[in-house]
């Protein structure tokens, strides 16, 4: 799961214009002002990296980056 969280942070930081170090598992999408386009960019990136389909709506329901990483980890276990 740490690898997934790192990938989410690596992609999200430039999208939101912040340093990777300022993001963590407890960072919420709401506090970052995440828009639909941001979520879509992150899910597309994760699909490419992990070769798994990441359902947009399922990912969007996650409140924190950590929850999102757990969601993707669950997909990889299927």
Buried (B, 14 or more C-beta within 10 A) or exposed (E): EEEBBEBBBBBBBEBBEBEEEEBEBEBEBEEBEBEEEBBEBBBEBBBEBBEEEBEBEBBBEBEBBBBBBBBBBEBEEE
